[in-house]
Amino acid sequence: MKLEFKKSISNKVIIILGAMFVFLFLLGYFLLVGIDKVSNVTPEMFFFSSYTVATQFGLMLFSFVIAFFINREYSNKNILFYKLIGENIYTFFYKKIAVLFLECFAFITLGLLIISLMYHDFSHFALLLFLFSAVILQYILIIGTISVLCPNILISIGVSIVYWMTSVILVAISNKTFGFIAPFEAGNTMYPRIERVLQSDNMTLGSNDVLFIILYLVSIIIINAIVLRFSKTRWIKMGL
Amino acid sequence: MNIANYTLKVKGKTLLQDTDLHFSSGKINHVVGKNGVGKSQLAKDFLLNNSKRIGRDIRQNVSLISSSSNIPNDVSKDFLLHFLSKKFDAKMIDKIAYLLNLDNIDGKVLIKNLSDGQKQKLKLLSFLLEDKNIIVLDEITNSLDKKTVIEIHGFLNKYIQENPEKIIINITHDLSDLKAIEGDYYIFNHQEIQQYHSVDKLIEVYINE
């Protein structure tokens, strides 16, 4: 993990992630003020708008930095070095994912903390921390899995965007049949429920939704583990 | 190390056909050949086994040091050595670092900002720590300055003297390697790897090929 933290600092990945989250929250605010013409932005509106930005534009925003963090090791021909220090495809991948997620988690916490302090409103802090973390973890896992399979960053970003657009279209066609592919998508059933919770005094989502999100993330991790299982040789070949 | 009837095909092109690979321990086995004959593919095959002729005992006992095996360039020398010292014998690191004269490399500078020769030395140090018995060097002196090339030649001479159990395969098209480091001499010739006992004869074949 130490190596990955060091690399994320020297490659400025951590700074780019920080800038992305600043942009995400600012966009959440200015969409309300600029497009929706809201004159009095309440914390609930601000949080929900930022959450919408994260779910609707998050994959586009984060795909570059996540793909870069993984694909750079292929383009730099570093895979044999990872083997040298005793890593395998699983430890290589999960350490990178863990570092990206921990850094994102820190920025999400900081962002929510600052906004909550500005409004003196911490009523939905835990829920928002959970939701934002889940959304970002989803992106990290999906883009990470695609990146570990793709030989270069452009292909990784391209495939990630195609995946995202396909999932949005499928959910728009039928959220009952394809809802599981993109649970956070605005066209899905959970989205309006989250809006209702944020506008009410109710501090948490229903247990069904929480369970669904956890199940969804576990499913991505399982799919990811299967993909990695069958990519051991490919991992070395792409790194040579 | 002996591999009989070795054939290597990459993307339908036959690079080596029914040739015998015989490399000795305790000396540098130089393999020369012109660009495109398949030198680097041979080097990679020791790990990837595309030929299906490289046994597990060989694959698991090979260190490949080539342009295909880099060290992270987004950390500094100091960080790298400290990191490696947690995984490998610190005495061995000090010894190889001394032989490669790594003291004159600025420890705080990111590796990507070092010269090619300095990067190459750090790469040699890192991959030799694996302490594998078969070491495949693929064009490691390519495009390096003369001083660094001489230092690497000197290092390899000392290293093989101190580690006579190792098989070092030096794949190169830099003929100065052959003169500077004594060993066995092989050439890629008509889809075979042929051994020459005389450096001059091999150079003649290489030039007239």
Interface residues (C-beta under 8 A of the other chain):
Chain A: K2 L3 K6 K7 S10 N11 N76 K77 N78 L80 F81 L84 I85 G86 T233 I236 K237 G239 L240
Chain B: K44 L47 L48 S63 L64 S67 S68 S69 N70 I71 P72 N73 D74 V75 F79 F83 L84 K87 L110 S126 F127 L129 E130
